[in-house]
Amino acid sequence: MTEAQIQFQRLSDIVDELRTKCPWDIKQTKESIRHLTIEETYELADAILQNDYEEMKVELGDLLMHMLFYASMARDEGKFSIVEVLETQIEKLIRRHPHIYGDLQGASEEEVQANWEQIKAQEKAMKGKKNASILDGVPDSMPSLVKAQRMQEKVGAMGFDWEDVSGVWDKVTEEIQEFKEAENPEARAGEMGDLLFTLVNLCRFYGINAEDALARTNVKFKQRFQFVEQKALSANQSIQDAGMEQLDHWWDEAKKSGL
């Protein structure tokens, strides 16, 4: 066995032991730890954005433990084992990469993506889901910004897409105008949703991940505002009393400082 195999088996054994000896672990179900898995995923996402490899190592370990926990519970219920999880993933990766493991040689990135979606559709059909949509694979609970981009990527790979980015820019202009012309809160909310969806499409055409872009801007805003807060504190002023002119000045200082 390789060192990776040895450590993987040891972690799997520890998870099994905890599920029979630890009072907290014994009580857990797949439903009770679901929200914790989501939390761990976001913690990994934060570490990635911060380029913090040490934290990535920790969070990847946490997620791996969760995968083993689910598999351990499923095995005890007679559903599947971790070995079956690994076998299923291996088979799926080989099946969905015919340009590597099959006869589809020399495929472009666009062809690879389109073929991936076609193979997924074929898999659904073989399972009796003949009327399944390619969008069925996008989880309903996925955050809206991520979901919008994933849906656009999926339909785009199937040919439902703008010919070039100029069409998206025209759509952005159209949606902005429709938002301006909306006459009530409900209409404005609907038009803003359309505008945001189109902006996500614009991100996709420029190779930008909309969720990551907004996440980085959130971090930047937080750092700059905290800089402003510290400036106000040093000047014995409150944010509310400083006035927008002074706040803008400190904000510009934050930008010039590299934040």
Number of C-alpha atoms within 10 A of each C-alpha: 6 7 8 9 10 11 12 15 12 12 16 19 14 14 20 17 13 14 18 12 10 11 10 10 16 12 10 14 13 14 9 10 15 12 11 13 18 12 13 17 16 13 18 23 16 18 18 15 13 13 11 12 12 9 16 18 12 14 21 15 15 16 19 15 18 19 15 21 24 20 23 21 18 16 15 10 10 9 11 15 18 17 11 13 13 11 11 11 12 11 10 14 12 13 17 19 17 17 17 14 12 11 9 13 10 10 13 10 9 12 14 18 18 18 20 19 19 16 16 16 21 14 15 18 13 10 9 10 12 12 9 12 11 16 16 11 14 15 10 10 7 11 10 12 16 15 18 19 22 19 17 19 19 20 15 15 19 18 10 11 16 12 9 9 16 12 12 20 15 11 18 20 12 13 21 15 13 18 18 11 12 15 10 8 9 10 14 16 13 13 20 18 14 18 21 16 20 23 19 22 27 21 18 17 16 9 9 14 17 19 18 16 12 12 15 15 12 12 13 16 15 13 15 21 16 14 19 22 18 15 20 19 12 10 10 10 14 13 16 9 10 13 11 12 9 15 19 12 11 20 22 14 16 20 13 9 10 8 16
